[in-house]
């Protein structure tokens, strides 16, 4: 991803319901507290095909990323 979302990776799936489903993930290399290198899913969304995700969705993912980096967990 780019701009504010740099550092995130996305898993994208188009469902049978004709909606796009996305997971926002972080790659944590050599994370001793996670038992080694890990993929951490911090947020997700579903949206209609060809419709942009809302800025609020991206802000939520950024907040969860910041919370994970500060606490090494997400409490919401």
N, CA, C and O atoms as a Tripos MOL2 file, in Angstrom:
@<TRIPOS>MOLECULE
protein
  304   303    76     0     0
PROTEIN
NO_CHARGES

@<TRIPOS>ATOM
      1 N           0.8520   -1.1660    0.0000 N.3       1 UNK1
      2 CA          0.0000    0.0000    0.0000 C.3       1 UNK1
      3 C           0.9010    1.2340    0.0000 C.2       1 UNK1
      4 O           2.1210    1.1020    0.1050 O.2       1 UNK1
      5 N           0.3310    2.4110   -0.1140 N.am      2 UNK2
      6 CA          1.1180    3.6330   -0.2420 C.3       2 UNK2
      7 C           0.5620    4.7500    0.6270 C.2       2 UNK2
      8 O          -0.4770    4.6080    1.2710 O.2       2 UNK2
      9 N           1.2830    5.8640    0.6250 N.am      3 UNK3
     10 CA          0.9260    7.0540    1.4100 C.3       3 UNK3
     11 C           0.7770    6.6990    2.8920 C.2       3 UNK3
     12 O           1.6570    6.0460    3.4520 O.2       3 UNK3
     13 N          -0.3030    7.1080    3.5310 N.am      4 UNK4
     14 CA         -0.4800    6.8470    4.9640 C.3       4 UNK4
     15 C          -0.5120    5.3590    5.2890 C.2       4 UNK4
     16 O          -0.1770    4.9590    6.4040 O.2       4 UNK4
     17 N          -0.9090    4.5440    4.3310 N.am      5 UNK5
     18 CA         -1.0610    3.1090    4.5640 C.3       5 UNK5
     19 C           0.2170    2.3200    4.2430 C.2       5 UNK5
     20 O           0.1990    1.0890    4.2580 O.2       5 UNK5
     21 N           1.3120    3.0100    3.9580 N.am      6 UNK6
     22 CA          2.5780    2.3220    3.6970 C.3       6 UNK6
     23 C           2.9300    1.4500    4.9030 C.2       6 UNK6
     24 O           2.7720    1.8670    6.0500 O.2       6 UNK6
     25 N           3.3980    0.2580    4.6320 N.am      7 UNK7
     26 CA          3.7200   -0.6900    5.6970 C.3       7 UNK7
     27 C           2.6230   -1.7090    5.9340 C.2       7 UNK7
     28 O           2.8530   -2.7330    6.5770 O.2       7 UNK7
     29 N           1.4400   -1.4400    5.4250 N.am      8 UNK8
     30 CA          0.3490   -2.4020    5.4840 C.3       8 UNK8
     31 C           0.4100   -3.3160    4.2620 C.2       8 UNK8
     32 O           0.8780   -2.9170    3.1950 O.2       8 UNK8
     33 N          -0.0550   -4.5070    4.4300 N.am      9 UNK9
     34 CA         -0.2780   -5.4270    3.3220 C.3       9 UNK9
     35 C          -1.7520   -5.7730    3.3330 C.2       9 UNK9
     36 O          -2.3870   -5.8070    4.3870 O.2       9 UNK9
     37 N          -2.2930   -6.0290    2.1480 N.am     10 UNK10
     38 CA         -3.7120   -6.3320    2.0280 C.3      10 UNK10
     39 C          -3.9170   -7.7580    1.5350 C.2      10 UNK10
     40 O          -3.1910   -8.2440    0.6680 O.2      10 UNK10
     41 N          -4.8980   -8.4000    2.0930 N.am     11 UNK11
     42 CA         -5.4160   -9.6430    1.5430 C.3      11 UNK11
     43 C          -6.7630   -9.2680    0.9410 C.2      11 UNK11
     44 O          -7.6390   -8.7550    1.6370 O.2      11 UNK11
     45 N          -6.9260   -9.5270   -0.3530 N.am     12 UNK12
     46 CA         -8.1650   -9.1420   -1.0490 C.3      12 UNK12
     47 C          -8.8690  -10.3820   -1.5700 C.2      12 UNK12
     48 O          -8.2500  -11.2730   -2.1510 O.2      12 UNK12
     49 N         -10.1690  -10.4190   -1.3520 N.am     13 UNK13
     50 CA        -10.9970  -11.5210   -1.8410 C.3      13 UNK13
     51 C         -12.3090  -10.9400   -2.3480 C.2      13 UNK13
     52 O         -12.9170  -10.0950   -1.6920 O.2      13 UNK13
     53 N         -12.7380  -11.3950   -3.5110 N.am     14 UNK14
     54 CA        -14.0610  -11.0190   -4.0010 C.3      14 UNK14
     55 C         -14.9900  -12.1730   -3.6720 C.2      14 UNK14
     56 O         -14.7930  -13.2960   -4.1370 O.2      14 UNK14
     57 N         -15.9930  -11.8910   -2.8750 N.am     15 UNK15
     58 CA        -16.9240  -12.9170   -2.4330 C.3      15 UNK15
     59 C         -17.9880  -13.2230   -3.4650 C.2      15 UNK15
     60 O         -18.1860  -12.4760   -4.4240 O.2      15 UNK15
     61 N         -18.6680  -14.3320   -3.2500 N.am     16 UNK16
     62 CA        -19.7840  -14.7230   -4.1120 C.3      16 UNK16
     63 C         -20.9080  -13.7010   -4.0350 C.2      16 UNK16
     64 O         -21.7600  -13.6330   -4.9210 O.2      16 UNK16
     65 N         -20.9050  -12.9080   -2.9670 N.am     17 UNK17
     66 CA        -21.9260  -11.8700   -2.7870 C.3      17 UNK17
     67 C         -21.6070  -10.5970   -3.5750 C.2      17 UNK17
     68 O         -22.2530   -9.5660   -3.3890 O.2      17 UNK17
     69 N         -20.5890  -10.6780   -4.4690 N.am     18 UNK18
     70 CA        -20.1570   -9.5470   -5.3050 C.3      18 UNK18
     71 C         -19.6800   -8.3630   -4.4640 C.2      18 UNK18
     72 O         -19.8570   -7.2050   -4.8410 O.2      18 UNK18
     73 N         -19.0790   -8.6730   -3.3300 N.am     19 UNK19
     74 CA        -18.4630   -7.6450   -2.4940 C.3      19 UNK19
     75 C         -16.9850   -7.9590   -2.3720 C.2      19 UNK19
     76 O         -16.5750   -9.1190   -2.4240 O.2      19 UNK19
     77 N         -16.1900   -6.9140   -2.2080 N.am     20 UNK20
     78 CA        -14.7660   -7.0890   -1.9540 C.3      20 UNK20
     79 C         -14.5400   -7.1240   -0.4480 C.2      20 UNK20
     80 O         -15.0780   -6.3020    0.2940 O.2      20 UNK20
     81 N         -13.7480   -8.0720   -0.0170 N.am     21 UNK21
     82 CA        -13.4000   -8.2120    1.3920 C.3      21 UNK21
     83 C         -11.8910   -8.0120    1.5050 C.2      21 UNK21
     84 O         -11.1240   -8.5590    0.7120 O.2      21 UNK21
     85 N         -11.4740   -7.2310    2.4870 N.am     22 UNK22
     86 CA        -10.0570   -6.9210    2.6560 C.3      22 UNK22
     87 C          -9.6360   -7.1020    4.1060 C.2      22 UNK22
     88 O         -10.3790   -6.7780    5.0320 O.2      22 UNK22
     89 N          -8.4350   -7.6230    4.2820 N.am     23 UNK23
     90 CA         -7.7780   -7.6640    5.5870 C.3      23 UNK23
     91 C          -6.5490   -6.7790    5.5000 C.2      23 UNK23
     92 O          -5.8000   -6.8540    4.5260 O.2      23 UNK23
     93 N          -6.3320   -5.9490    6.4960 N.am     24 UNK24
     94 CA         -5.1390   -5.1160    6.5720 C.3      24 UNK24
     95 C          -4.1720   -5.7780    7.5540 C.2      24 UNK24
     96 O          -4.5020   -6.0100    8.7170 O.2      24 UNK24
     97 N          -2.9810   -6.0740    7.0580 N.am     25 UNK25
     98 CA         -2.0160   -6.8610    7.8360 C.3      25 UNK25
     99 C          -0.6820   -6.1330    7.9510 C.2      25 UNK25
    100 O          -0.3310   -5.2960    7.1190 O.2      25 UNK25
    101 N           0.0360   -6.4720    8.9900 N.am     26 UNK26
    102 CA          1.4040   -6.0170    9.1970 C.3      26 UNK26
    103 C           2.3090   -7.2390    9.2080 C.2      26 UNK26
    104 O           1.9080   -8.3040    9.6750 O.2      26 UNK26
    105 N           3.5200   -7.0950    8.7000 N.am     27 UNK27
    106 CA          4.5090   -8.1600    8.7980 C.3      27 UNK27
    107 C           5.4470   -7.8120    9.9390 C.2      27 UNK27
    108 O           6.0700   -6.7500    9.9340 O.2      27 UNK27
    109 N           5.5460   -8.6820   10.8970 N.am     28 UNK28
    110 CA          6.4270   -8.4820   12.0410 C.3      28 UNK28
    111 C           7.5510   -9.5160   11.9480 C.2      28 UNK28
    112 O           7.3310  -10.7060   12.1740 O.2      28 UNK28
    113 N           8.7320   -9.0600   11.6210 N.am     29 UNK29
    114 CA          9.8660   -9.9600   11.4630 C.3      29 UNK29
    115 C          10.5840  -10.1400   12.7970 C.2      29 UNK29
    116 O          10.7850   -9.1820   13.5450 O.2      29 UNK29
    117 N          10.9590  -11.3620   13.0770 N.am     30 UNK30
    118 CA         11.7330  -11.6820   14.2890 C.3      30 UNK30
    119 C          11.0790  -11.1280   15.5500 C.2      30 UNK30
    120 O          11.7660  -10.5700   16.4050 O.2      30 UNK30
    121 N           9.7820  -11.2720   15.6740 N.am     31 UNK31
    122 CA          9.0380  -10.7670   16.8300 C.3      31 UNK31
    123 C           9.0490  -11.8180   17.9310 C.2      31 UNK31
    124 O           8.2440  -12.7490   17.9150 O.2      31 UNK31
    125 N           9.9570  -11.6700   18.8810 N.am     32 UNK32
    126 CA         10.0840  -12.6450   19.9700 C.3      32 UNK32
    127 C           8.7790  -12.8040   20.7450 C.2      32 UNK32
    128 O           8.4200  -13.9120   21.1450 O.2      32 UNK32
    129 N           8.0650  -11.6820   20.9590 N.am     33 UNK33
    130 CA          6.8280  -11.7580   21.7300 C.3      33 UNK33
    131 C           5.6970  -12.4650   20.9780 C.2      33 UNK33
    132 O           4.6750  -12.8100   21.5710 O.2      33 UNK33
    133 N           5.8840  -12.6810   19.6660 N.am     34 UNK34
    134 CA          4.8900  -13.3870   18.8710 C.3      34 UNK34
    135 C           5.3650  -14.7840   18.4740 C.2      34 UNK34
    136 O           4.6920  -15.4810   17.7130 O.2      34 UNK34
    137 N           6.5040  -15.1830   18.9820 N.am     35 UNK35
    138 CA          7.0280  -16.5050   18.6660 C.3      35 UNK35
    139 C           7.7870  -16.5490   17.3510 C.2      35 UNK35
    140 O           7.9810  -17.6260   16.7870 O.2      35 UNK35
    141 N           8.2160  -15.4050   16.8580 N.am     36 UNK36
    142 CA          8.9530  -15.3380   15.5990 C.3      36 UNK36
    143 C           8.2380  -14.4440   14.6020 C.2      36 UNK36
    144 O           7.3060  -13.7170   14.9440 O.2      36 UNK36
    145 N           8.6910  -14.5160   13.3750 N.am     37 UNK37
    146 CA          8.0890  -13.7000   12.3170 C.3      37 UNK37
    147 C           6.6050  -14.0340   12.1900 C.2      37 UNK37
    148 O           6.2130  -15.2000   12.2340 O.2      37 UNK37
    149 N           5.7890  -12.9940   12.0310 N.am     38 UNK38
    150 CA          4.3380  -13.1820   12.0550 C.3      38 UNK38
    151 C           3.6450  -12.2310   11.0930 C.2      38 UNK38
    152 O           4.1600  -11.1600   10.7740 O.2      38 UNK38
    153 N           2.4750  -12.6420   10.6410 N.am     39 UNK39
    154 CA          1.5490  -11.7690    9.9280 C.3      39 UNK39
    155 C           0.4700  -11.3950   10.9360 C.2      39 UNK39
    156 O          -0.2080  -12.2690   11.4760 O.2      39 UNK39
    157 N           0.3080  -10.1060   11.1880 N.am     40 UNK40
    158 CA         -0.6570   -9.6240   12.1700 C.3      40 UNK40
    159 C          -1.7870   -8.9180   11.4270 C.2      40 UNK40
    160 O          -1.5650   -7.8900   10.7880 O.2      40 UNK40
    161 N          -2.9860   -9.4600   11.5080 N.am     41 UNK41
    162 CA         -4.1640   -8.8370   10.8910 C.3      41 UNK41
    163 C          -4.7510   -7.8580   11.8940 C.2      41 UNK41
    164 O          -5.1720   -8.2520   12.9810 O.2      41 UNK41
    165 N          -4.7770   -6.5730   11.5270 N.am     42 UNK42
    166 CA         -5.2380   -5.5590   12.4750 C.3      42 UNK42
    167 C          -6.6170   -5.0080   12.1690 C.2      42 UNK42
    168 O          -7.2330   -4.3890   13.0360 O.2      42 UNK42
    169 N          -7.1200   -5.2170   10.9560 N.am     43 UNK43
    170 CA         -8.4430   -4.6920   10.6290 C.3      43 UNK43
    171 C          -8.9100   -5.3150    9.3210 C.2      43 UNK43
    172 O          -8.1360   -5.9590    8.6120 O.2      43 UNK43
    173 N         -10.1680   -5.1180    9.0180 N.am     44 UNK44
    174 CA        -10.7330   -5.6120    7.7780 C.3      44 UNK44
    175 C         -11.9770   -4.8400    7.4160 C.2      44 UNK44
    176 O         -12.5130   -4.0850    8.2270 O.2      44 UNK44
    177 N         -12.4330   -5.0320    6.1930 N.am     45 UNK45
    178 CA        -13.6500   -4.3730    5.7460 C.3      45 UNK45
    179 C         -14.2350   -5.1360    4.5760 C.2      45 UNK45
    180 O         -13.5590   -5.9400    3.9340 O.2      45 UNK45
    181 N         -15.4850   -4.8740    4.3140 N.am     46 UNK46
    182 CA        -16.1870   -5.3640    3.1280 C.3      46 UNK46
    183 C         -16.8210   -4.1650    2.4570 C.2      46 UNK46
    184 O         -17.3200   -3.2550    3.1180 O.2      46 UNK46
    185 N         -16.7950   -4.1760    1.1270 N.am     47 UNK47
    186 CA        -17.3520   -3.0430    0.3930 C.3      47 UNK47
    187 C         -17.8620   -3.5130   -0.9550 C.2      47 UNK47
    188 O         -17.4230   -4.5500   -1.4510 O.2      47 UNK47
    189 N         -18.7690   -2.7800   -1.5510 N.am     48 UNK48
    190 CA        -19.2310   -3.1330   -2.8870 C.3      48 UNK48
    191 C         -18.0860   -3.0660   -3.9020 C.2      48 UNK48
    192 O         -17.1580   -2.2730   -3.7430 O.2      48 UNK48
    193 N         -18.1530   -3.8930   -4.9330 N.am     49 UNK49
    194 CA        -17.1540   -3.8920   -5.9930 C.3      49 UNK49
    195 C         -17.0910   -2.5130   -6.6390 C.2      49 UNK49
    196 O         -18.1170   -1.8810   -6.8910 O.2      49 UNK49
    197 N         -15.8700   -2.0590   -6.9020 N.am     50 UNK50
    198 CA        -15.5900   -0.7720   -7.5560 C.3      50 UNK50
    199 C         -15.9770    0.4520   -6.7310 C.2      50 UNK50
    200 O         -16.0600    1.5570   -7.2660 O.2      50 UNK50
    201 N         -16.2080    0.2690   -5.4660 N.am     51 UNK51
    202 CA        -16.4650    1.4140   -4.5870 C.3      51 UNK51
    203 C         -15.2440    1.5750   -3.6910 C.2      51 UNK51
    204 O         -14.7130    0.5960   -3.1670 O.2      51 UNK51
    205 N         -14.8090    2.8080   -3.5230 N.am     52 UNK52
    206 CA        -13.6470    3.0750   -2.6810 C.3      52 UNK52
    207 C         -14.0020    2.8580   -1.2100 C.2      52 UNK52
    208 O         -15.1320    3.0960   -0.7830 O.2      52 UNK52
    209 N         -13.0230    2.4080   -0.4630 N.am     53 UNK53
    210 CA        -13.1920    2.3370    0.9900 C.3      53 UNK53
    211 C         -13.2300    3.7670    1.5220 C.2      53 UNK53
    212 O         -12.6400    4.6710    0.9280 O.2      53 UNK53
    213 N         -13.9110    3.9670    2.6190 N.am     54 UNK54
    214 CA        -14.0300    5.3200    3.1560 C.3      54 UNK54
    215 C         -12.7510    5.7010    3.9130 C.2      54 UNK54
    216 O         -12.0540    4.8310    4.4350 O.2      54 UNK54
    217 N         -12.4480    6.9920    3.9680 N.am     55 UNK55
    218 CA        -11.3000    7.4410    4.7520 C.3      55 UNK55
    219 C         -11.3880    6.9840    6.2070 C.2      55 UNK55
    220 O         -10.3640    6.7200    6.8370 O.2      55 UNK55
    221 N         -12.5870    6.8900    6.7330 N.am     56 UNK56
    222 CA        -12.8010    6.4180    8.1110 C.3      56 UNK56
    223 C         -12.2940    4.9770    8.2700 C.2      56 UNK56
    224 O         -11.7330    4.6390    9.3120 O.2      56 UNK56
    225 N         -12.4810    4.1280    7.2570 N.am     57 UNK57
    226 CA        -11.9770    2.7570    7.3170 C.3      57 UNK57
    227 C         -10.4630    2.7470    7.4130 C.2      57 UNK57
    228 O          -9.8970    1.9840    8.1940 O.2      57 UNK57
    229 N          -9.7990    3.5900    6.6250 N.am     58 UNK58
    230 CA         -8.3390    3.6500    6.6650 C.3      58 UNK58
    231 C          -7.8490    4.2310    7.9920 C.2      58 UNK58
    232 O          -6.8520    3.7610    8.5420 O.2      58 UNK58
    233 N          -8.5350    5.2400    8.5040 N.am     59 UNK59
    234 CA         -8.1470    5.8140    9.8120 C.3      59 UNK59
    235 C          -8.2480    4.7690   10.9150 C.2      59 UNK59
    236 O          -7.3790    4.6960   11.7840 O.2      59 UNK59
    237 N          -9.3050    3.9590   10.8850 N.am     60 UNK60
    238 CA         -9.4710    2.9070   11.8920 C.3      60 UNK60
    239 C          -8.3030    1.9190   11.8240 C.2      60 UNK60
    240 O          -7.7600    1.5290   12.8570 O.2      60 UNK60
    241 N          -7.9200    1.5200   10.6250 N.am     61 UNK61
    242 CA         -6.7920    0.6010   10.4660 C.3      61 UNK61
    243 C          -5.5020    1.2340   10.9890 C.2      61 UNK61
    244 O          -4.7010    0.5650   11.6430 O.2      61 UNK61
    245 N          -5.3040    2.5080   10.7040 N.am     62 UNK62
    246 CA         -4.1100    3.2030   11.2030 C.3      62 UNK62
    247 C          -4.1130    3.2630   12.7270 C.2      62 UNK62
    248 O          -3.0710    3.0730   13.3530 O.2      62 UNK62
    249 N          -5.2680    3.5240   13.3280 N.am     63 UNK63
    250 CA         -5.3620    3.5590   14.7920 C.3      63 UNK63
    251 C          -5.0530    2.1900   15.3950 C.2      63 UNK63
    252 O          -4.3530    2.0980   16.4040 O.2      63 UNK63
    253 N          -5.5730    1.1310   14.7820 N.am     64 UNK64
    254 CA         -5.2870   -0.2270   15.2820 C.3      64 UNK64
    255 C          -3.8050   -0.5630   15.1300 C.2      64 UNK64
    256 O          -3.2180   -1.2070   16.0000 O.2      64 UNK64
    257 N          -3.2020   -0.1230   14.0200 N.am     65 UNK65
    258 CA         -1.7610   -0.3410   13.8540 C.3      65 UNK65
    259 C          -0.9740    0.3470   14.9560 C.2      65 UNK65
    260 O          -0.0740   -0.2450   15.5520 O.2      65 UNK65
    261 N          -1.3180    1.5970   15.2230 N.am     66 UNK66
    262 CA         -0.6110    2.3450   16.2670 C.3      66 UNK66
    263 C          -0.8090    1.7020   17.6330 C.2      66 UNK66
    264 O           0.1250    1.6290   18.4310 O.2      66 UNK66
    265 N          -2.0320    1.2350   17.9020 N.am     67 UNK67
    266 CA         -2.2990    0.5690   19.1740 C.3      67 UNK67
    267 C          -1.4940   -0.7260   19.2780 C.2      67 UNK67
    268 O          -0.9290   -1.0230   20.3310 O.2      67 UNK67
    269 N          -1.4400   -1.4830   18.2090 N.am     68 UNK68
    270 CA         -0.6550   -2.7190   18.2280 C.3      68 UNK68
    271 C           0.8190   -2.4280   18.4760 C.2      68 UNK68
    272 O           1.4590   -3.1130   19.2740 O.2      68 UNK68
    273 N           1.3560   -1.4350   17.8120 N.am     69 UNK69
    274 CA          2.7800   -1.1140   17.9850 C.3      69 UNK69
    275 C           3.0730   -0.6360   19.4090 C.2      69 UNK69
    276 O           4.1430   -0.9170   19.9490 O.2      69 UNK69
    277 N           2.1410    0.0750   20.0090 N.am     70 UNK70
    278 CA          2.3600    0.5800   21.3680 C.3      70 UNK70
    279 C           2.1670   -0.4580   22.4490 C.2      70 UNK70
    280 O           2.9100   -0.4780   23.4300 O.2      70 UNK70
    281 N           1.1810   -1.3210   22.2840 N.am     71 UNK71
    282 CA          0.8200   -2.2930   23.3330 C.3      71 UNK71
    283 C           1.1490   -3.7260   22.9830 C.2      71 UNK71
    284 O           1.1440   -4.6020   23.8470 O.2      71 UNK71
    285 N           1.4390   -3.9670   21.6940 N.am     72 UNK72
    286 CA          1.6530   -5.3160   21.1450 C.3      72 UNK72
    287 C           0.3750   -6.1470   21.2120 C.2      72 UNK72
    288 O           0.4170   -7.3770   21.2150 O.2      72 UNK72
    289 N          -0.7530   -5.4580   21.2670 N.am     73 UNK73
    290 CA         -2.0680   -6.0830   21.1910 C.3      73 UNK73
    291 C          -3.0570   -5.0150   20.7560 C.2      73 UNK73
    292 O          -2.7580   -3.8230   20.8340 O.2      73 UNK73
    293 N          -4.2220   -5.4260   20.3020 N.am     74 UNK74
    294 CA         -5.3020   -4.4950   19.9850 C.3      74 UNK74
    295 C          -6.4610   -4.8760   20.8870 C.2      74 UNK74
    296 O          -6.9070   -6.0230   20.8820 O.2      74 UNK74
    297 N          -6.9450   -3.9250   21.6540 N.am     75 UNK75
    298 CA         -7.9300   -4.2210   22.6870 C.3      75 UNK75
    299 C          -9.3680   -4.0030   22.2560 C.2      75 UNK75
    300 O         -10.2670   -4.2600   23.0570 O.2      75 UNK75
    301 N          -9.6360   -3.5580   21.0720 N.am     76 UNK76
    302 CA        -11.0100   -3.2880   20.6540 C.3      76 UNK76
    303 C         -11.6390   -4.4810   20.0230 C.2      76 UNK76
    304 O         -12.7990   -4.4230   19.6130 O.2      76 UNK76
@<TRIPOS>BOND
     1     1     2 1
     2     2     3 1
     3     3     4 2
     4     3     5 am
     5     5     6 1
     6     6     7 1
     7     7     8 2
     8     7     9 am
     9     9    10 1
    10    10    11 1
    11    11    12 2
    12    11    13 am
    13    13    14 1
    14    14    15 1
    15    15    16 2
    16    15    17 am
    17    17    18 1
    18    18    19 1
    19    19    20 2
    20    19    21 am
    21    21    22 1
    22    22    23 1
    23    23    24 2
    24    23    25 am
    25    25    26 1
    26    26    27 1
    27    27    28 2
    28    27    29 am
    29    29    30 1
    30    30    31 1
    31    31    32 2
    32    31    33 am
    33    33    34 1
    34    34    35 1
    35    35    36 2
    36    35    37 am
    37    37    38 1
    38    38    39 1
    39    39    40 2
    40    39    41 am
    41    41    42 1
    42    42    43 1
    43    43    44 2
    44    43    45 am
    45    45    46 1
    46    46    47 1
    47    47    48 2
    48    47    49 am
    49    49    50 1
    50    50    51 1
    51    51    52 2
    52    51    53 am
    53    53    54 1
    54    54    55 1
    55    55    56 2
    56    55    57 am
    57    57    58 1
    58    58    59 1
    59    59    60 2
    60    59    61 am
    61    61    62 1
    62    62    63 1
    63    63    64 2
    64    63    65 am
    65    65    66 1
    66    66    67 1
    67    67    68 2
    68    67    69 am
    69    69    70 1
    70    70    71 1
    71    71    72 2
    72    71    73 am
    73    73    74 1
    74    74    75 1
    75    75    76 2
    76    75    77 am
    77    77    78 1
    78    78    79 1
    79    79    80 2
    80    79    81 am
    81    81    82 1
    82    82    83 1
    83    83    84 2
    84    83    85 am
    85    85    86 1
    86    86    87 1
    87    87    88 2
    88    87    89 am
    89    89    90 1
    90    90    91 1
    91    91    92 2
    92    91    93 am
    93    93    94 1
    94    94    95 1
    95    95    96 2
    96    95    97 am
    97    97    98 1
    98    98    99 1
    99    99   100 2
   100    99   101 am
   101   101   102 1
   102   102   103 1
   103   103   104 2
   104   103   105 am
   105   105   106 1
   106   106   107 1
   107   107   108 2
   108   107   109 am
   109   109   110 1
   110   110   111 1
   111   111   112 2
   112   111   113 am
   113   113   114 1
   114   114   115 1
   115   115   116 2
   116   115   117 am
   117   117   118 1
   118   118   119 1
   119   119   120 2
   120   119   121 am
   121   121   122 1
   122   122   123 1
   123   123   124 2
   124   123   125 am
   125   125   126 1
   126   126   127 1
   127   127   128 2
   128   127   129 am
   129   129   130 1
   130   130   131 1
   131   131   132 2
   132   131   133 am
   133   133   134 1
   134   134   135 1
   135   135   136 2
   136   135   137 am
   137   137   138 1
   138   138   139 1
   139   139   140 2
   140   139   141 am
   141   141   142 1
   142   142   143 1
   143   143   144 2
   144   143   145 am
   145   145   146 1
   146   146   147 1
   147   147   148 2
   148   147   149 am
   149   149   150 1
   150   150   151 1
   151   151   152 2
   152   151   153 am
   153   153   154 1
   154   154   155 1
   155   155   156 2
   156   155   157 am
   157   157   158 1
   158   158   159 1
   159   159   160 2
   160   159   161 am
   161   161   162 1
   162   162   163 1
   163   163   164 2
   164   163   165 am
   165   165   166 1
   166   166   167 1
   167   167   168 2
   168   167   169 am
   169   169   170 1
   170   170   171 1
   171   171   172 2
   172   171   173 am
   173   173   174 1
   174   174   175 1
   175   175   176 2
   176   175   177 am
   177   177   178 1
   178   178   179 1
   179   179   180 2
   180   179   181 am
   181   181   182 1
   182   182   183 1
   183   183   184 2
   184   183   185 am
   185   185   186 1
   186   186   187 1
   187   187   188 2
   188   187   189 am
   189   189   190 1
   190   190   191 1
   191   191   192 2
   192   191   193 am
   193   193   194 1
   194   194   195 1
   195   195   196 2
   196   195   197 am
   197   197   198 1
   198   198   199 1
   199   199   200 2
   200   199   201 am
   201   201   202 1
   202   202   203 1
   203   203   204 2
   204   203   205 am
   205   205   206 1
   206   206   207 1
   207   207   208 2
   208   207   209 am
   209   209   210 1
   210   210   211 1
   211   211   212 2
   212   211   213 am
   213   213   214 1
   214   214   215 1
   215   215   216 2
   216   215   217 am
   217   217   218 1
   218   218   219 1
   219   219   220 2
   220   219   221 am
   221   221   222 1
   222   222   223 1
   223   223   224 2
   224   223   225 am
   225   225   226 1
   226   226   227 1
   227   227   228 2
   228   227   229 am
   229   229   230 1
   230   230   231 1
   231   231   232 2
   232   231   233 am
   233   233   234 1
   234   234   235 1
   235   235   236 2
   236   235   237 am
   237   237   238 1
   238   238   239 1
   239   239   240 2
   240   239   241 am
   241   241   242 1
   242   242   243 1
   243   243   244 2
   244   243   245 am
   245   245   246 1
   246   246   247 1
   247   247   248 2
   248   247   249 am
   249   249   250 1
   250   250   251 1
   251   251   252 2
   252   251   253 am
   253   253   254 1
   254   254   255 1
   255   255   256 2
   256   255   257 am
   257   257   258 1
   258   258   259 1
   259   259   260 2
   260   259   261 am
   261   261   262 1
   262   262   263 1
   263   263   264 2
   264   263   265 am
   265   265   266 1
   266   266   267 1
   267   267   268 2
   268   267   269 am
   269   269   270 1
   270   270   271 1
   271   271   272 2
   272   271   273 am
   273   273   274 1
   274   274   275 1
   275   275   276 2
   276   275   277 am
   277   277   278 1
   278   278   279 1
   279   279   280 2
   280   279   281 am
   281   281   282 1
   282   282   283 1
   283   283   284 2
   284   283   285 am
   285   285   286 1
   286   286   287 1
   287   287   288 2
   288   287   289 am
   289   289   290 1
   290   290   291 1
   291   291   292 2
   292   291   293 am
   293   293   294 1
   294   294   295 1
   295   295   296 2
   296   295   297 am
   297   297   298 1
   298   298   299 1
   299   299   300 2
   300   299   301 am
   301   301   302 1
   302   302   303 1
   303   303   304 2
@<TRIPOS>SUBSTRUCTURE
     1 UNK1         2 RESIDUE 1 A UNK
     2 UNK2         6 RESIDUE 1 A UNK
     3 UNK3        10 RESIDUE 1 A UNK
     4 UNK4        14 RESIDUE 1 A UNK
     5 UNK5        18 RESIDUE 1 A UNK
     6 UNK6        22 RESIDUE 1 A UNK
     7 UNK7        26 RESIDUE 1 A UNK
     8 UNK8        30 RESIDUE 1 A UNK
     9 UNK9        34 RESIDUE 1 A UNK
    10 UNK10       38 RESIDUE 1 A UNK
    11 UNK11       42 RESIDUE 1 A UNK
    12 UNK12       46 RESIDUE 1 A UNK
    13 UNK13       50 RESIDUE 1 A UNK
    14 UNK14       54 RESIDUE 1 A UNK
    15 UNK15       58 RESIDUE 1 A UNK
    16 UNK16       62 RESIDUE 1 A UNK
    17 UNK17       66 RESIDUE 1 A UNK
    18 UNK18       70 RESIDUE 1 A UNK
    19 UNK19       74 RESIDUE 1 A UNK
    20 UNK20       78 RESIDUE 1 A UNK
    21 UNK21       82 RESIDUE 1 A UNK
    22 UNK22       86 RESIDUE 1 A UNK
    23 UNK23       90 RESIDUE 1 A UNK
    24 UNK24       94 RESIDUE 1 A UNK
    25 UNK25       98 RESIDUE 1 A UNK
    26 UNK26      102 RESIDUE 1 A UNK
    27 UNK27      106 RESIDUE 1 A UNK
    28 UNK28      110 RESIDUE 1 A UNK
    29 UNK29      114 RESIDUE 1 A UNK
    30 UNK30      118 RESIDUE 1 A UNK
    31 UNK31      122 RESIDUE 1 A UNK
    32 UNK32      126 RESIDUE 1 A UNK
    33 UNK33      130 RESIDUE 1 A UNK
    34 UNK34      134 RESIDUE 1 A UNK
    35 UNK35      138 RESIDUE 1 A UNK
    36 UNK36      142 RESIDUE 1 A UNK
    37 UNK37      146 RESIDUE 1 A UNK
    38 UNK38      150 RESIDUE 1 A UNK
    39 UNK39      154 RESIDUE 1 A UNK
    40 UNK40      158 RESIDUE 1 A UNK
    41 UNK41      162 RESIDUE 1 A UNK
    42 UNK42      166 RESIDUE 1 A UNK
    43 UNK43      170 RESIDUE 1 A UNK
    44 UNK44      174 RESIDUE 1 A UNK
    45 UNK45      178 RESIDUE 1 A UNK
    46 UNK46      182 RESIDUE 1 A UNK
    47 UNK47      186 RESIDUE 1 A UNK
    48 UNK48      190 RESIDUE 1 A UNK
    49 UNK49      194 RESIDUE 1 A UNK
    50 UNK50      198 RESIDUE 1 A UNK
    51 UNK51      202 RESIDUE 1 A UNK
    52 UNK52      206 RESIDUE 1 A UNK
    53 UNK53      210 RESIDUE 1 A UNK
    54 UNK54      214 RESIDUE 1 A UNK
    55 UNK55      218 RESIDUE 1 A UNK
    56 UNK56      222 RESIDUE 1 A UNK
    57 UNK57      226 RESIDUE 1 A UNK
    58 UNK58      230 RESIDUE 1 A UNK
    59 UNK59      234 RESIDUE 1 A UNK
    60 UNK60      238 RESIDUE 1 A UNK
    61 UNK61      242 RESIDUE 1 A UNK
    62 UNK62      246 RESIDUE 1 A UNK
    63 UNK63      250 RESIDUE 1 A UNK
    64 UNK64      254 RESIDUE 1 A UNK
    65 UNK65      258 RESIDUE 1 A UNK
    66 UNK66      262 RESIDUE 1 A UNK
    67 UNK67      266 RESIDUE 1 A UNK
    68 UNK68      270 RESIDUE 1 A UNK
    69 UNK69      274 RESIDUE 1 A UNK
    70 UNK70      278 RESIDUE 1 A UNK
    71 UNK71      282 RESIDUE 1 A UNK
    72 UNK72      286 RESIDUE 1 A UNK
    73 UNK73      290 RESIDUE 1 A UNK
    74 UNK74      294 RESIDUE 1 A UNK
    75 UNK75      298 RESIDUE 1 A UNK
    76 UNK76      302 RESIDUE 1 A UNK
